[in-house]
Amino acid sequence: MSSVVIKSANREVITRRVEAYVAWLREKHPEVKRVIWFGSWVTGLPTVGSDVDLCLILSSSDKPFRERIPDYLPVGFPVGVDLFPYTQAEFERLRYQSPGWYRSIVSGREV
């Protein structure tokens, strides 16, 4: 007998939660200028355990990249969330420094 439990996330529920989270971000963090949802939930190929990938584009930040992430993490989200909080200048540099990563992000959709 298998003890593996497979859970699936409802696409509509995830979409509503992302939209609500982005609304909260915009209210609480005016420095968030753009939010791009990218990855498997947007491409239509999420699997069991797929997380939500969000790029936050900030007007500015005094913190190093990795130290910003806890400031924006949602609480009680139904699936994992990977946040990438770039300043506008950092995001523009990605186009040249990491073109593949940049294309992955911009292939997503603005929320």
PyMOL CGO cylinders between C-alpha atoms (Angstrom):
from pymol import cmd
from pymol.cgo import CYLINDER

trace = [
    CYLINDER, 0.00, 0.00, 0.00, 1.36, 3.43, -0.95, 0.3, 1, 1, 1, 1, 1, 1,
    CYLINDER, 1.36, 3.43, -0.95, 1.51, 6.26, 1.57, 0.3, 1, 1, 1, 1, 1, 1,
    CYLINDER, 1.51, 6.26, 1.57, 1.95, 8.91, -1.12, 0.3, 1, 1, 1, 1, 1, 1,
    CYLINDER, 1.95, 8.91, -1.12, -0.73, 11.58, -1.17, 0.3, 1, 1, 1, 1, 1, 1,
    CYLINDER, -0.73, 11.58, -1.17, -1.03, 13.54, -4.38, 0.3, 1, 1, 1, 1, 1, 1,
    CYLINDER, -1.03, 13.54, -4.38, -2.50, 16.99, -4.10, 0.3, 1, 1, 1, 1, 1, 1,
    CYLINDER, -2.50, 16.99, -4.10, -3.46, 19.21, -6.97, 0.3, 1, 1, 1, 1, 1, 1,
    CYLINDER, -3.46, 19.21, -6.97, -4.04, 22.92, -6.85, 0.3, 1, 1, 1, 1, 1, 1,
    CYLINDER, -4.04, 22.92, -6.85, -7.03, 24.43, -8.55, 0.3, 1, 1, 1, 1, 1, 1,
    CYLINDER, -7.03, 24.43, -8.55, -5.93, 26.90, -11.24, 0.3, 1, 1, 1, 1, 1, 1,
    CYLINDER, -5.93, 26.90, -11.24, -8.84, 29.28, -10.50, 0.3, 1, 1, 1, 1, 1, 1,
    CYLINDER, -8.84, 29.28, -10.50, -8.01, 29.31, -6.79, 0.3, 1, 1, 1, 1, 1, 1,
    CYLINDER, -8.01, 29.31, -6.79, -4.34, 30.00, -7.48, 0.3, 1, 1, 1, 1, 1, 1,
    CYLINDER, -4.34, 30.00, -7.48, -5.20, 32.80, -9.93, 0.3, 1, 1, 1, 1, 1, 1,
    CYLINDER, -5.20, 32.80, -9.93, -7.54, 34.45, -7.40, 0.3, 1, 1, 1, 1, 1, 1,
    CYLINDER, -7.54, 34.45, -7.40, -4.94, 34.15, -4.64, 0.3, 1, 1, 1, 1, 1, 1,
    CYLINDER, -4.94, 34.15, -4.64, -2.20, 35.66, -6.83, 0.3, 1, 1, 1, 1, 1, 1,
    CYLINDER, -2.20, 35.66, -6.83, -4.50, 38.56, -7.76, 0.3, 1, 1, 1, 1, 1, 1,
    CYLINDER, -4.50, 38.56, -7.76, -5.42, 39.15, -4.09, 0.3, 1, 1, 1, 1, 1, 1,
    CYLINDER, -5.42, 39.15, -4.09, -1.76, 38.97, -3.07, 0.3, 1, 1, 1, 1, 1, 1,
    CYLINDER, -1.76, 38.97, -3.07, -0.78, 41.50, -5.76, 0.3, 1, 1, 1, 1, 1, 1,
    CYLINDER, -0.78, 41.50, -5.76, -3.57, 43.84, -4.61, 0.3, 1, 1, 1, 1, 1, 1,
    CYLINDER, -3.57, 43.84, -4.61, -2.19, 43.56, -1.04, 0.3, 1, 1, 1, 1, 1, 1,
    CYLINDER, -2.19, 43.56, -1.04, 1.35, 44.23, -2.30, 0.3, 1, 1, 1, 1, 1, 1,
    CYLINDER, 1.35, 44.23, -2.30, 0.24, 47.38, -4.12, 0.3, 1, 1, 1, 1, 1, 1,
    CYLINDER, 0.24, 47.38, -4.12, -1.58, 48.64, -1.01, 0.3, 1, 1, 1, 1, 1, 1,
    CYLINDER, -1.58, 48.64, -1.01, 1.18, 47.90, 1.51, 0.3, 1, 1, 1, 1, 1, 1,
    CYLINDER, 1.18, 47.90, 1.51, 4.28, 48.40, -0.66, 0.3, 1, 1, 1, 1, 1, 1,
    CYLINDER, 4.28, 48.40, -0.66, 4.00, 51.42, -2.98, 0.3, 1, 1, 1, 1, 1, 1,
    CYLINDER, 4.00, 51.42, -2.98, 7.56, 50.78, -4.15, 0.3, 1, 1, 1, 1, 1, 1,
    CYLINDER, 7.56, 50.78, -4.15, 6.26, 47.76, -6.11, 0.3, 1, 1, 1, 1, 1, 1,
    CYLINDER, 6.26, 47.76, -6.11, 5.78, 49.18, -9.59, 0.3, 1, 1, 1, 1, 1, 1,
    CYLINDER, 5.78, 49.18, -9.59, 5.22, 45.98, -11.60, 0.3, 1, 1, 1, 1, 1, 1,
    CYLINDER, 5.22, 45.98, -11.60, 4.49, 42.33, -10.88, 0.3, 1, 1, 1, 1, 1, 1,
    CYLINDER, 4.49, 42.33, -10.88, 5.16, 39.69, -13.51, 0.3, 1, 1, 1, 1, 1, 1,
    CYLINDER, 5.16, 39.69, -13.51, 3.79, 36.19, -12.95, 0.3, 1, 1, 1, 1, 1, 1,
    CYLINDER, 3.79, 36.19, -12.95, 5.87, 33.70, -14.91, 0.3, 1, 1, 1, 1, 1, 1,
    CYLINDER, 5.87, 33.70, -14.91, 6.72, 30.00, -14.91, 0.3, 1, 1, 1, 1, 1, 1,
    CYLINDER, 6.72, 30.00, -14.91, 4.63, 26.87, -15.12, 0.3, 1, 1, 1, 1, 1, 1,
    CYLINDER, 4.63, 26.87, -15.12, 1.36, 28.33, -13.78, 0.3, 1, 1, 1, 1, 1, 1,
    CYLINDER, 1.36, 28.33, -13.78, 1.41, 30.87, -16.59, 0.3, 1, 1, 1, 1, 1, 1,
    CYLINDER, 1.41, 30.87, -16.59, 2.72, 28.61, -19.36, 0.3, 1, 1, 1, 1, 1, 1,
    CYLINDER, 2.72, 28.61, -19.36, -0.04, 26.14, -18.56, 0.3, 1, 1, 1, 1, 1, 1,
    CYLINDER, -0.04, 26.14, -18.56, 2.18, 23.27, -17.47, 0.3, 1, 1, 1, 1, 1, 1,
    CYLINDER, 2.18, 23.27, -17.47, 2.07, 23.22, -13.64, 0.3, 1, 1, 1, 1, 1, 1,
    CYLINDER, 2.07, 23.22, -13.64, 2.62, 19.87, -11.98, 0.3, 1, 1, 1, 1, 1, 1,
    CYLINDER, 2.62, 19.87, -11.98, 1.99, 18.65, -8.47, 0.3, 1, 1, 1, 1, 1, 1,
    CYLINDER, 1.99, 18.65, -8.47, 4.25, 20.79, -6.30, 0.3, 1, 1, 1, 1, 1, 1,
    CYLINDER, 4.25, 20.79, -6.30, 4.64, 23.62, -8.81, 0.3, 1, 1, 1, 1, 1, 1,
    CYLINDER, 4.64, 23.62, -8.81, 5.21, 26.95, -7.13, 0.3, 1, 1, 1, 1, 1, 1,
    CYLINDER, 5.21, 26.95, -7.13, 4.14, 30.43, -8.19, 0.3, 1, 1, 1, 1, 1, 1,
    CYLINDER, 4.14, 30.43, -8.19, 6.99, 32.49, -9.64, 0.3, 1, 1, 1, 1, 1, 1,
    CYLINDER, 6.99, 32.49, -9.64, 6.63, 36.25, -9.26, 0.3, 1, 1, 1, 1, 1, 1,
    CYLINDER, 6.63, 36.25, -9.26, 9.01, 38.99, -10.30, 0.3, 1, 1, 1, 1, 1, 1,
    CYLINDER, 9.01, 38.99, -10.30, 8.49, 42.20, -8.37, 0.3, 1, 1, 1, 1, 1, 1,
    CYLINDER, 8.49, 42.20, -8.37, 9.93, 45.31, -9.95, 0.3, 1, 1, 1, 1, 1, 1,
    CYLINDER, 9.93, 45.31, -9.95, 10.61, 47.92, -7.30, 0.3, 1, 1, 1, 1, 1, 1,
    CYLINDER, 10.61, 47.92, -7.30, 11.23, 51.62, -7.74, 0.3, 1, 1, 1, 1, 1, 1,
    CYLINDER, 11.23, 51.62, -7.74, 14.21, 51.27, -5.39, 0.3, 1, 1, 1, 1, 1, 1,
    CYLINDER, 14.21, 51.27, -5.39, 15.49, 49.43, -2.34, 0.3, 1, 1, 1, 1, 1, 1,
    CYLINDER, 15.49, 49.43, -2.34, 18.20, 50.01, 0.25, 0.3, 1, 1, 1, 1, 1, 1,
    CYLINDER, 18.20, 50.01, 0.25, 18.50, 46.27, 0.94, 0.3, 1, 1, 1, 1, 1, 1,
    CYLINDER, 18.50, 46.27, 0.94, 20.52, 43.66, -0.95, 0.3, 1, 1, 1, 1, 1, 1,
    CYLINDER, 20.52, 43.66, -0.95, 18.44, 41.43, -3.24, 0.3, 1, 1, 1, 1, 1, 1,
    CYLINDER, 18.44, 41.43, -3.24, 18.17, 38.37, -0.96, 0.3, 1, 1, 1, 1, 1, 1,
    CYLINDER, 18.17, 38.37, -0.96, 17.37, 40.47, 2.12, 0.3, 1, 1, 1, 1, 1, 1,
    CYLINDER, 17.37, 40.47, 2.12, 14.33, 41.96, 0.36, 0.3, 1, 1, 1, 1, 1, 1,
    CYLINDER, 14.33, 41.96, 0.36, 12.51, 38.67, -0.16, 0.3, 1, 1, 1, 1, 1, 1,
    CYLINDER, 12.51, 38.67, -0.16, 11.10, 38.26, 3.41, 0.3, 1, 1, 1, 1, 1, 1,
    CYLINDER, 11.10, 38.26, 3.41, 9.55, 41.75, 3.20, 0.3, 1, 1, 1, 1, 1, 1,
    CYLINDER, 9.55, 41.75, 3.20, 7.22, 40.59, 0.43, 0.3, 1, 1, 1, 1, 1, 1,
    CYLINDER, 7.22, 40.59, 0.43, 6.47, 36.91, 1.14, 0.3, 1, 1, 1, 1, 1, 1,
    CYLINDER, 6.47, 36.91, 1.14, 2.76, 36.07, 1.40, 0.3, 1, 1, 1, 1, 1, 1,
    CYLINDER, 2.76, 36.07, 1.40, 1.40, 34.22, 4.43, 0.3, 1, 1, 1, 1, 1, 1,
    CYLINDER, 1.40, 34.22, 4.43, -0.81, 31.16, 4.06, 0.3, 1, 1, 1, 1, 1, 1,
    CYLINDER, -0.81, 31.16, 4.06, -0.50, 30.82, 0.30, 0.3, 1, 1, 1, 1, 1, 1,
    CYLINDER, -0.50, 30.82, 0.30, -1.91, 27.49, -1.02, 0.3, 1, 1, 1, 1, 1, 1,
    CYLINDER, -1.91, 27.49, -1.02, 1.30, 26.61, -2.94, 0.3, 1, 1, 1, 1, 1, 1,
    CYLINDER, 1.30, 26.61, -2.94, 4.93, 27.65, -2.67, 0.3, 1, 1, 1, 1, 1, 1,
    CYLINDER, 4.93, 27.65, -2.67, 5.93, 31.10, -3.90, 0.3, 1, 1, 1, 1, 1, 1,
    CYLINDER, 5.93, 31.10, -3.90, 9.28, 32.13, -5.36, 0.3, 1, 1, 1, 1, 1, 1,
    CYLINDER, 9.28, 32.13, -5.36, 9.79, 35.90, -5.30, 0.3, 1, 1, 1, 1, 1, 1,
    CYLINDER, 9.79, 35.90, -5.30, 12.35, 37.83, -7.29, 0.3, 1, 1, 1, 1, 1, 1,
    CYLINDER, 12.35, 37.83, -7.29, 12.26, 41.46, -6.05, 0.3, 1, 1, 1, 1, 1, 1,
    CYLINDER, 12.26, 41.46, -6.05, 14.44, 43.41, -8.49, 0.3, 1, 1, 1, 1, 1, 1,
    CYLINDER, 14.44, 43.41, -8.49, 14.79, 47.17, -8.56, 0.3, 1, 1, 1, 1, 1, 1,
    CYLINDER, 14.79, 47.17, -8.56, 13.98, 48.70, -11.94, 0.3, 1, 1, 1, 1, 1, 1,
    CYLINDER, 13.98, 48.70, -11.94, 17.70, 49.23, -12.63, 0.3, 1, 1, 1, 1, 1, 1,
    CYLINDER, 17.70, 49.23, -12.63, 18.56, 45.63, -11.70, 0.3, 1, 1, 1, 1, 1, 1,
    CYLINDER, 18.56, 45.63, -11.70, 15.76, 44.31, -13.89, 0.3, 1, 1, 1, 1, 1, 1,
    CYLINDER, 15.76, 44.31, -13.89, 16.97, 46.32, -16.88, 0.3, 1, 1, 1, 1, 1, 1,
    CYLINDER, 16.97, 46.32, -16.88, 20.52, 44.97, -16.36, 0.3, 1, 1, 1, 1, 1, 1,
    CYLINDER, 20.52, 44.97, -16.36, 19.17, 41.39, -16.48, 0.3, 1, 1, 1, 1, 1, 1,
    CYLINDER, 19.17, 41.39, -16.48, 18.41, 41.91, -20.17, 0.3, 1, 1, 1, 1, 1, 1,
    CYLINDER, 18.41, 41.91, -20.17, 22.17, 41.92, -20.83, 0.3, 1, 1, 1, 1, 1, 1,
    CYLINDER, 22.17, 41.92, -20.83, 23.62, 40.04, -17.86, 0.3, 1, 1, 1, 1, 1, 1,
    CYLINDER, 23.62, 40.04, -17.86, 21.19, 37.08, -17.92, 0.3, 1, 1, 1, 1, 1, 1,
    CYLINDER, 21.19, 37.08, -17.92, 19.24, 37.23, -21.18, 0.3, 1, 1, 1, 1, 1, 1,
    CYLINDER, 19.24, 37.23, -21.18, 17.73, 33.74, -20.81, 0.3, 1, 1, 1, 1, 1, 1,
    CYLINDER, 17.73, 33.74, -20.81, 16.45, 34.50, -17.32, 0.3, 1, 1, 1, 1, 1, 1,
    CYLINDER, 16.45, 34.50, -17.32, 15.16, 37.88, -18.47, 0.3, 1, 1, 1, 1, 1, 1,
    CYLINDER, 15.16, 37.88, -18.47, 13.24, 36.22, -21.35, 0.3, 1, 1, 1, 1, 1, 1,
    CYLINDER, 13.24, 36.22, -21.35, 11.75, 33.69, -18.92, 0.3, 1, 1, 1, 1, 1, 1,
    CYLINDER, 11.75, 33.69, -18.92, 10.42, 36.49, -16.77, 0.3, 1, 1, 1, 1, 1, 1,
    CYLINDER, 10.42, 36.49, -16.77, 9.08, 38.72, -19.55, 0.3, 1, 1, 1, 1, 1, 1,
    CYLINDER, 9.08, 38.72, -19.55, 7.38, 35.71, -21.18, 0.3, 1, 1, 1, 1, 1, 1,
    CYLINDER, 7.38, 35.71, -21.18, 5.01, 35.81, -18.19, 0.3, 1, 1, 1, 1, 1, 1,
    CYLINDER, 5.01, 35.81, -18.19, 2.09, 38.13, -17.67, 0.3, 1, 1, 1, 1, 1, 1,
    CYLINDER, 2.09, 38.13, -17.67, 1.71, 41.33, -15.71, 0.3, 1, 1, 1, 1, 1, 1,
    CYLINDER, 1.71, 41.33, -15.71, -0.64, 41.13, -12.78, 0.3, 1, 1, 1, 1, 1, 1,
]
cmd.load_cgo(trace, "trace")
